[in-house]
Amino acid sequence: LAGNIWKVIATEGQTVAEGDVLLILEAMKMETEIRAAQAGTVLGIAVKSGDAVSVGDTLMTLA
């Protein structure tokens, strides 16, 4: 889903559980929560609020 990053919720170094909301993407005037697919630690955040993103873009790195 292509759109703009509306809000980055997770922070680098944060431990997250599967299903935690990491960021909110705005596309076609709708907000979509992007959730963690697995538990882990946020190693890096590749986007900031307002960034335009496309399908396949790396948004965050979890390990």
Secondary structure as UniProt FT lines:
FT   STRAND          3..8
FT   TURN            12..13
FT   STRAND          15..16
FT   TURN            18..19
FT   STRAND          21..27
FT   TURN            28..29
FT   STRAND          30..35
FT   STRAND          40..45
FT   TURN            49..50
FT   STRAND          52..53
FT   TURN            55..56
FT   STRAND          60..62
//
